[in-house]
Amino acid sequence: MRAYTSVLSSPRLLRLGASAYQHLRPKPPVSAAAPQNSSSTTAKLSPDTIRALDTSDPAKLPATLLQLGFPENLIRELLIIQDIRQHLQRIVQQLQEPSSRHYWQNPGWFPALDNVDMELFGKVEVQLAALIGLTKEQVASLRPAQSLDFLSPAKRDQIAAIQRDYDAMREKLEAEINGFELPDDQARRELLDHEQARDIAALLSPEEKRQYDLRYSETADTVRNFFGPKIQTEAEYLALYDEEVSWQKTRDQLIANNQAHLTEDAHALHRERVDAILGRERTDPLYRGIDPELELIAAASNRLNLPPSTSKRILALRAETSASSRKIAEDKNLTPEQRAAALTQLAQQATAKMTPLFGTPSAANAYLSKTEWYNALTNGQSFRFNNNGRLITE
């Protein structure tokens, strides 16, 4: 494995990628009257030049290439090859040090691929992989998203065939769209996703289907991406996954029954169950990114030395006030003036209930004046929070 690292640290990979792409990139027509320039960019790729570029500061590489007279389009291509090399270096690192990452942890896909031209990557991957002694199939098998070790080889092959078939259909659809979408194009994409999921599910037993969903469903992605390293054990991941499934079903049912206004209360219960799984010390930093008011509550709690239960009580009071504001807004018997007066009175009641939590009226007012929902309420608007924690005023 050490030999792989020495190969990757040499300039050969960049040289190979540039050479390969010189044959793959579109060739502009050459005028019969224009003589060939003996100092072409291909000629500039001498071993000494490549060695100098390979050891230079990556941030200064584009400027260095420009000074050498490389055209901008080739510079972009060379930088892409550099990204691909970083990707393969990560693969070699995985081979040398088997990853301790489990399926229930965020897969942390290679950062080098974030901006890689995947079409180019596909064209040169065979040659690049061969350089470190791997076939293209071996490279693909190392990608976390393609690990199906819990299935038999036969079923893995069947799923791979299904994925290839639907990928081909997606490519055909995108080629047809060609940058100009019609109203039903998104529905066609979703239909392909639905049919692929159906075909895969038909191959799997109930336990295999659960294991597949725990790894590759949208719910799995949601849990891993949101909680990330906060998940420390498989048991925690399984509990969070099942809780997310339950929450999504509850939310969808409320919306289907025209009870969307109840989703906030349901989400509050969902949050309590998540807290029970991970503990507030791990969940609070995550939810603060969604609900900025949590940062304000934390700051107030620290400065005023409030009891640990205060945060929960403040959010419960906010949810209670939100539900009351929606009832006022939906009361068809109220005139606009009566509705505004009722909301103003509700704001006063919220202030009275909030004061004991903060200890003094001035502290409660200082807190409330910094919250968007309270300001909306004093302006005669009802409020609620959507599933992403965004304030909705009505």
JOTAQUI-V682127 format. One record per helix or strand of 2 or more residues. SS is the DSSP state (@ for helix, = for strand). FROM is the first residue (numbers start at 1). LEN is the number of residues. If there is no record, write none. Layout:
ss->SS from->FROM len->LEN
ss->SS from->FROM len->LEN
//
This chain:
ss->@ from->2 len->7
ss->@ from->12 len->13
ss->@ from->41 len->4
ss->@ from->47 len->8
ss->@ from->58 len->10
ss->@ from->72 len->25
ss->@ from->111 len->3
ss->@ from->118 len->14
ss->@ from->136 len->6
ss->@ from->144 len->3
ss->@ from->153 len->25
ss->@ from->185 len->19
ss->@ from->206 len->11
ss->@ from->218 len->13
ss->@ from->234 len->23
ss->@ from->260 len->19
ss->@ from->280 len->9
ss->@ from->293 len->12
ss->@ from->310 len->21
ss->@ from->336 len->23
ss->@ from->361 len->8
ss->@ from->372 len->7
ss->= from->383 len->3
ss->= from->391 len->3
//
